[in-house]
Amino acid sequence: MGYGFAETWPATTIVGEGGIVHPLWLGPNCVNKFAGKSAVNTPKNPRPGAAGLPGLGHQTQKAPTLPGLGAPVNVNAQRVQSGYQLERMMNEAIEHHRSGRREEAERLYRGVLQQVPDQPDALNLLGVLAVDGGRKDLAADLISRALAKRPTDPNIQNNMGNVYLTQRRYDEAAEHLENAIAFKPDFTEAFFNLGRARRFQGDLGEARYYYERVLELSPRHAPAVTAIARTWEDEGDMKKAEDGYKQAMVEFPDIAGGYRGLSHVRKWKGEEPEIKEMLELFESETVRPRERVGLAYALGKIHDDLKDFDKAFEYYKFANDNSGIEHDHDAVVRQYDEIMRVFTKEFFDKNFGHGHESKQPIFIVGMPRSGTTLTEQIFAGHRDVFGAGELEYMARSMRRAYALSGGIHGPEAYNRLSTDCWRILGQQYLKLVESKAPEAERVVDKMPHNYEQLGLIAQALPNAKIIHLKRQAPDCCLSCFMHDFNEFHSYNRDLRNAGLYYRQYERLMDHWAEVLPIPMFQLKYEDLVTDQEATIRKMLDFCELDWDENCLNFHKLKRNVVTPSNTQVRQPMYKRSKDRWRNYGENLRPLLDALEWETREEQKGAAE
């Protein structure tokens, strides 16, 4: 006797760049017997789980504690003797889960695991709850155990790839997604997810190939149509991108992806017929909530183009208020407190100087929307520099440091590393970079949030060059508010949180400026756009690079840009983004108060 679903059903969503929605699904699992041990058989013809299913798996043979999930386990529960009773528990848990009663579902999943600690199906569905709660590290750990139990299960392979995608571990994600396709050659969603991985790896031709395979298998797969258009946008072919987004609008008129993409690649004048279509769909009673959010972002962009800033703000606020993403500011404070507690002057006095001596890496760090993509594009025009985009390699080095420390997680791990470990970490990073650009004299890594990893960078790569991009706080925070970032950037959903987060970023950067044993080039976005050549010359001098005239013609450079700034960096330098926040006036009051902006302006005026 077993259980299953007549069809897979969505549990939650992950939203990628460009408004593409990737559903998380509670996938098909067949529990055939419960007899005090795991006796799960993989279905002969498993239906593919759609994008994002964190199918969790194998545990050790004791009742799992599953830290961080919340609902307590009743350790005194009577031992369930029959497989039938366990199966009833699973079905009841699934019904709770389907109805949104997550705590009840979790309690029952964990009750099953008390009886059968390595039961993959209970762990699979419990993992969906973990991902819903943002506990991706826990999900990745448990899925790896599931693979130990069922290594040829395409659903679990796909799920492992998806969790790695959310962690920006694209190389590892691609490996598991390739496995999923090998085990199930018609696995539509694995093809789609592999396209996502290839896109973020910068291989847009391969990404398109996999998206097209999706459409061969499932012609009505709306996200694939939009994703193909996005690859053209990334390449700078805005005509093909616009045509692709229009195709999505025609074929899937009730889905926001095409409208979102079109709003991004076009400068709006007000008379375009698509605006009326979007407004009607936004007001429709039948449109799904997530699609209404996507349309709100599109309409916000359009009204910003039209300089109707109050209306634009209404749409952006609606989109953020209905994103379903919550932010824990106290967790950010604790995280940065711990970084600053470990990386002190005394720490560097004791440990500095044991990393790899290479001068190849250039790191561009700062808040998102601060000008990091523009700065990388300028560097990429230089004959001796390769722009590698937003690499996740330093995060991989961080995980490696945790392993070398004996399994400690968090900044405290760095206190446990021997002097040789720092060189090992630097060498690992360089090998990964060289796989991207084996002949480049210098390679730019523009992952903005590497500003959190500057202690690790200084220790592992003491000759690296660090460019810190800083943009005027209200402009930077407003720009974040106007973009549909994933849940990693949860601060951008609320203006007050955005301001408080920005101040924590400043606090950490002030700390690095005081204790870091290697120099940083402090680059103001406003200087870059108002005094282009002089600022670029200073930046190149800092990096020990000769002048290259092509750095002034960055907008003519033919290269892939897989960030929200892919349209801006293909234009000559402009100043209209400077003081943009003033257009929104008192709408930004929560942000300005959180930043204590008026006080800053008064202090700045007094100093001048």
ZAMARGU-4260 file (C-alpha; in steps of 0.2 Angstrom, whole numbers, plus 5000, padded with zeros to 4 digits):
<rodrens>
0) 5000/5000/5000 | 5007/5017/4996 | 5003/5035/4993 | 5006/5047/4979 | 4999/5063/4971
5) 4988/5063/4956 | 4999/5078/4951 | 5013/5088/4958 | 5008/5104/4967 | 5017/5120/4971
10) 5022/5123/4989 | 5031/5140/4987 | 5041/5150/4975 | 5058/5156/4971 | 5059/5171/4961
15) 5074/5174/4950 | 5081/5189/4941 | 5069/5196/4928 | 5054/5190/4937 | 5055/5172/4932
20) 5046/5162/4944 | 5053/5145/4949 | 5040/5134/4959 | 5045/5123/4973 | 5035/5107/4972
25) 5031/5093/4984 | 5036/5080/4972 | 5030/5062/4969 | 5036/5049/4982 | 5030/5032/4984
30) 5031/5024/5002 | 5028/5006/4999 | 5031/4998/5017 | 5035/5004/5034 | 5042/4990/5045
35) 5053/4998/5057 | 5066/5002/5044 | 5067/5012/5028 | 5059/5002/5014 | 5056/5015/5000
40) 5057/5011/4982 | 5059/5023/4969 | 5045/5024/4957 | 5048/5015/4940 | 5043/5031/4931
45) 5045/5045/4943 | 5036/5061/4938 | 5048/5076/4937 | 5048/5087/4952 | 5048/5105/4946
50) 5061/5118/4950 | 5066/5120/4968 | 5060/5104/4976 | 5072/5101/4991 | 5069/5083/4992
55) 5078/5079/5008 | 5084/5062/5013 | 5095/5050/5023 | 5099/5053/5041 | 5109/5043/5054
60) 5101/5029/5063 | 5095/5039/5078 | 5080/5051/5079 | 5086/5067/5070 | 5086/5083/5079
65) 5084/5093/5063 | 5090/5110/5071 | 5081/5126/5067 | 5065/5119/5061 | 5054/5123/5076
70) 5041/5111/5080 | 5046/5100/5095 | 5046/5081/5093 | 5036/5071/5106 | 5050/5060/5112
75) 5037/5050/5122 | 5026/5046/5108 | 5020/5028/5107 | 5030/5018/5095 | 5020/5016/5079
80) 5021/4997/5075 | 5013/4996/5058 | 5017/5003/5041 | 4999/5007/5038 | 4999/5019/5053
85) 5015/5027/5047 | 5008/5029/5030 | 4992/5037/5038 | 5004/5049/5047 | 5012/5054/5031
90) 4996/5057/5022 | 4989/5067/5036 | 5006/5077/5036 | 5004/5080/5017 | 4986/5086/5019
95) 4992/5099/5033 | 5006/5104/5021 | 4995/5106/5006 | 4983/5117/5017 | 4997/5128/5023
100) 4997/5121/5041 | 5016/5120/5041 | 5019/5117/5060 | 5007/5102/5060 | 5014/5095/5045
105) 5032/5097/5052 | 5027/5088/5068 | 5020/5073/5059 | 5035/5072/5047 | 5047/5072/5062
110) 5036/5059/5070 | 5038/5047/5056 | 5057/5050/5057 | 5057/5045/5075 | 5051/5028/5069
115) 5061/5027/5053 | 5076/5039/5055 | 5082/5038/5037 | 5065/5038/5028 | 5068/5049/5013
120) 5050/5054/5009 | 5047/5061/5026 | 5064/5070/5025 | 5060/5076/5007 | 5044/5085/5012
125) 5051/5091/5029 | 5064/5099/5018 | 5052/5109/5009 | 5047/5117/5025 | 5066/5120/5029
130) 5068/5129/5012 | 5052/5139/5015 | 5060/5145/5031 | 5076/5150/5022 | 5086/5136/5030
135) 5096/5131/5014 | 5111/5125/5022 | 5101/5112/5032 | 5092/5108/5016 | 5109/5105/5007
140) 5115/5094/5021 | 5100/5083/5021 | 5098/5081/5002 | 5116/5075/5001 | 5111/5061/5014
145) 5096/5057/5003 | 5108/5055/4988 | 5117/5042/4998 | 5101/5032/5000 | 5095/5035/4982
150) 5109/5041/4971 | 5099/5037/4955 | 5083/5046/4959 | 5082/5060/4947 | 5070/5070/4958
155) 5083/5071/4972 | 5097/5075/4960 | 5086/5089/4953 | 5082/5095/4971 | 5101/5095/4976
160) 5104/5106/4960 | 5091/5118/4965 | 5097/5121/4983 | 5114/5124/4976 | 5106/5136/4964
165) 5099/5146/4978 | 5116/5146/4986 | 5124/5152/4970 | 5135/5136/4969 | 5132/5135/4951
170) 5146/5122/4946 | 5139/5110/4959 | 5121/5113/4954 | 5125/5109/4936 | 5133/5093/4941
175) 5118/5087/4950 | 5106/5093/4936 | 5116/5084/4923 | 5114/5068/4934 | 5095/5071/4935
180) 5094/5072/4916 | 5105/5056/4914 | 5093/5046/4925 | 5078/5054/4917 | 5081/5060/4899
185) 5064/5068/4898 | 5065/5078/4914 | 5058/5095/4909 | 5062/5104/4925 | 5080/5098/4926
190) 5083/5104/4909 | 5076/5121/4914 | 5086/5122/4930 | 5102/5117/4921 | 5098/5132/4909
195) 5098/5143/4924 | 5114/5136/4931 | 5123/5138/4914 | 5116/5156/4913 | 5123/5161/4929
200) 5140/5152/4924 | 5140/5164/4910 | 5137/5151/4896 | 5122/5159/4888 | 5123/5148/4872
205) 5122/5133/4883 | 5108/5140/4893 | 5097/5143/4878 | 5100/5126/4872 | 5093/5119/4888
210) 5078/5131/4888 | 5075/5126/4870 | 5075/5107/4876 | 5062/5112/4889 | 5051/5119/4875
215) 5053/5103/4865 | 5047/5093/4880 | 5034/5105/4886 | 5029/5118/4873 | 5018/5127/4886
220) 5032/5130/4898 | 5031/5149/4900 | 5047/5152/4911 | 5057/5144/4897 | 5051/5157/4884
225) 5055/5171/4895 | 5072/5164/4900 | 5077/5163/4882 | 5073/5181/4880 | 5083/5185/4895
230) 5098/5177/4888 | 5097/5188/4873 | 5096/5203/4885 | 5111/5197/4894 | 5121/5196/4878
235) 5115/5214/4873 | 5104/5210/4859 | 5089/5220/4864 | 5079/5217/4848 | 5079/5198/4851
240) 5076/5201/4869 | 5061/5212/4866 | 5054/5200/4853 | 5055/5185/4865 | 5046/5195/4879
245) 5033/5200/4867 | 5031/5181/4862 | 5029/5177/4880 | 5015/5190/4882 | 5006/5183/4867
250) 5007/5165/4872 | 5005/5168/4891 | 4995/5184/4893 | 4991/5180/4911 | 5009/5178/4917
255) 5020/5192/4922 | 5037/5186/4915 | 5035/5194/4897 | 5028/5210/4904 | 5042/5211/4917
260) 5056/5208/4904 | 5049/5220/4891 | 5048/5234/4904 | 5066/5232/4908 | 5073/5233/4890
265) 5062/5247/4884 | 5062/5266/4888 | 5043/5270/4890 | 5035/5285/4883 | 5017/5283/4888
270) 5007/5279/4872 | 5013/5261/4871 | 4998/5249/4870 | 5006/5236/4881 | 5004/5248/4896
275) 4985/5247/4895 | 4987/5228/4894 | 4997/5227/4910 | 4985/5239/4919 | 4970/5228/4914
280) 4979/5212/4920 | 4985/5220/4936 | 4967/5225/4940 | 4959/5209/4935 | 4951/5198/4949
285) 4958/5182/4941 | 4976/5186/4940 | 4986/5176/4953 | 4995/5185/4967 | 5013/5182/4962
290) 5009/5188/4944 | 5001/5204/4951 | 5017/5207/4960 | 5027/5204/4944 | 5016/5216/4935
295) 5018/5229/4949 | 5037/5229/4946 | 5034/5232/4928 | 5022/5246/4930 | 5034/5254/4943
300) 5048/5254/4930 | 5036/5261/4917 | 5029/5275/4928 | 5047/5279/4933 | 5052/5281/4915
305) 5036/5292/4913 | 5042/5303/4928 | 5026/5299/4937 | 5036/5295/4953 | 5021/5295/4965
310) 5012/5281/4955 | 5029/5272/4952 | 5031/5272/4971 | 5014/5265/4973 | 5018/5250/4962
315) 5035/5247/4969 | 5028/5247/4987 | 5014/5235/4982 | 5026/5223/4975 | 5037/5223/4990
320) 5023/5223/5002 | 5016/5207/4994 | 5033/5198/4991 | 5031/5186/5006 | 5049/5189/5010
325) 5053/5193/5028 | 5069/5201/5035 | 5078/5198/5051 | 5088/5214/5055 | 5094/5207/5072
330) 5102/5192/5063 | 5112/5204/5052 | 5118/5214/5067 | 5124/5198/5076 | 5132/5192/5060
335) 5142/5208/5058 | 5146/5208/5077 | 5154/5191/5075 | 5164/5196/5060 | 5171/5211/5069
340) 5174/5201/5085 | 5186/5189/5075 | 5194/5200/5063 | 5203/5212/5073 | 5220/5221/5072
345) 5227/5208/5084 | 5221/5194/5073 | 5229/5201/5058 | 5245/5205/5067 | 5246/5186/5072
350) 5240/5178/5056 | 5244/5190/5041 | 5256/5185/5027 | 5253/5167/5025 | 5242/5167/5010
355) 5245/5165/4991 | 5256/5179/4984 | 5246/5181/4967 | 5242/5198/4961 | 5229/5192/4949
360) 5213/5195/4958 | 5204/5211/4958 | 5188/5212/4970 | 5174/5224/4967 | 5164/5225/4983
365) 5149/5236/4990 | 5131/5236/4991 | 5120/5229/4977 | 5115/5243/4965 | 5131/5254/4969
370) 5139/5253/4952 | 5149/5237/4954 | 5143/5231/4936 | 5148/5247/4928 | 5165/5247/4937
375) 5168/5229/4931 | 5163/5234/4913 | 5176/5248/4914 | 5189/5235/4919 | 5184/5223/4906
380) 5188/5235/4893 | 5207/5234/4898 | 5218/5223/4887 | 5225/5214/4903 | 5209/5212/4912
385) 5196/5199/4912 | 5179/5203/4919 | 5173/5187/4927 | 5156/5193/4934 | 5149/5189/4951
390) 5159/5173/4956 | 5153/5162/4970 | 5171/5156/4973 | 5175/5166/4989 | 5159/5159/4997
395) 5166/5142/4992 | 5183/5146/5000 | 5173/5151/5016 | 5165/5134/5016 | 5182/5126/5014
400) 5188/5136/5028 | 5174/5129/5039 | 5180/5111/5034 | 5198/5115/5037 | 5194/5121/5055
405) 5186/5105/5059 | 5168/5109/5055 | 5166/5125/5064 | 5154/5137/5055 | 5155/5156/5056
410) 5169/5168/5058 | 5176/5158/5073 | 5182/5145/5061 | 5196/5157/5055 | 5204/5157/5073
415) 5207/5138/5071 | 5216/5138/5054 | 5235/5135/5053 | 5246/5146/5043 | 5247/5134/5029
420) 5228/5134/5027 | 5228/5152/5021 | 5238/5147/5006 | 5228/5132/5003 | 5212/5144/5002
425) 5221/5156/4991 | 5227/5143/4979 | 5209/5135/4978 | 5202/5152/4974 | 5215/5155/4960
430) 5212/5138/4952 | 5194/5141/4951 | 5197/5159/4943 | 5210/5151/4931 | 5197/5140/4924
435) 5187/5155/4919 | 5202/5165/4911 | 5218/5155/4911 | 5228/5168/4901 | 5222/5184/4910
440) 5234/5194/4919 | 5221/5201/4931 | 5203/5194/4934 | 5189/5205/4941 | 5177/5196/4954
445) 5163/5208/4956 | 5152/5199/4969 | 5146/5214/4979 | 5143/5205/4995 | 5161/5199/4996
450) 5163/5215/5007 | 5158/5202/5021 | 5173/5191/5016 | 5187/5204/5016 | 5195/5197/5031
455) 5196/5180/5022 | 5202/5189/5006 | 5216/5198/5015 | 5222/5182/5023 | 5221/5171/5008
460) 5226/5183/4995 | 5236/5197/5003 | 5241/5205/4986 | 5224/5206/4979 | 5217/5223/4974
465) 5200/5228/4983 | 5189/5241/4975 | 5175/5247/4987 | 5161/5255/4978 | 5150/5267/4988
470) 5135/5275/4982 | 5125/5289/4990 | 5114/5279/5003 | 5096/5285/4997 | 5100/5282/4979
475) 5107/5265/4983 | 5093/5259/4994 | 5080/5266/4982 | 5087/5256/4968 | 5087/5240/4978
480) 5069/5243/4983 | 5065/5244/4964 | 5072/5227/4960 | 5065/5210/4963 | 5080/5202/4972
485) 5079/5185/4979 | 5077/5182/4998 | 5095/5184/5001 | 5092/5202/4999 | 5077/5202/5010
490) 5081/5220/5017 | 5076/5228/5001 | 5057/5224/5003 | 5055/5238/5016 | 5062/5255/5016
495) 5066/5256/5034 | 5075/5239/5034 | 5084/5245/5018 | 5091/5260/5028 | 5095/5250/5043
500) 5104/5237/5033 | 5114/5250/5024 | 5120/5257/5040 | 5126/5240/5045 | 5135/5238/5029
505) 5144/5255/5033 | 5148/5249/5050 | 5157/5234/5043 | 5166/5244/5030 | 5172/5256/5043
510) 5179/5242/5053 | 5188/5235/5038 | 5195/5252/5034 | 5202/5252/5052 | 5209/5234/5053
515) 5212/5227/5036 | 5231/5225/5033 | 5229/5228/5014 | 5224/5244/5006 | 5207/5247/4998
520) 5203/5259/4984 | 5188/5269/4990 | 5178/5273/4974 | 5162/5284/4975 | 5149/5281/4962
525) 5146/5299/4960 | 5164/5303/4956 | 5164/5289/4943 | 5149/5297/4933 | 5154/5315/4935
530) 5173/5314/4933 | 5175/5298/4922 | 5193/5299/4915 | 5202/5305/4931 | 5193/5293/4942
535) 5197/5278/4931 | 5215/5283/4930 | 5216/5283/4949 | 5208/5266/4949 | 5220/5259/4937
540) 5235/5266/4945 | 5229/5258/4962 | 5228/5241/4953 | 5245/5244/4944 | 5238/5244/4927
545) 5243/5255/4913 | 5231/5267/4905 | 5219/5259/4891 | 5208/5271/4881 | 5196/5257/4879
550) 5191/5259/4898 | 5182/5275/4892 | 5172/5266/4879 | 5166/5252/4890 | 5148/5254/4883
555) 5154/5247/4866 | 5161/5231/4874 | 5153/5215/4868 | 5152/5204/4883 | 5139/5195/4893
560) 5132/5204/4908 | 5121/5193/4919 | 5115/5207/4932 | 5100/5219/4932 | 5112/5232/4926
565) 5114/5224/4909 | 5105/5238/4899 | 5114/5253/4908 | 5132/5247/4906 | 5129/5247/4887
570) 5126/5265/4887 | 5138/5279/4888 | 5141/5286/4906 | 5126/5296/4912 | 5122/5306/4927
575) 5104/5304/4929 | 5105/5291/4942 | 5114/5303/4954 | 5101/5311/4967 | 5087/5300/4959
580) 5080/5298/4976 | 5074/5316/4977 | 5061/5312/4964 | 5052/5302/4977 | 5052/5315/4990
585) 5042/5311/5006 | 5038/5293/5000 | 5055/5289/5006 | 5053/5295/5023 | 5055/5278/5032
590) 5071/5276/5022 | 5078/5293/5026 | 5074/5292/5045 | 5082/5275/5046 | 5098/5282/5038
595) 5097/5298/5048 | 5099/5307/5032 | 5095/5324/5037 | 5108/5323/5051 | 5121/5317/5039
600) 5117/5331/5027 | 5119/5344/5041 | 5135/5337/5047 | 5142/5337/5029 | 5137/5355/5026
605) 5145/5360/5042 | 5161/5351/5037 | 5161/5360/5021
</rodrens>
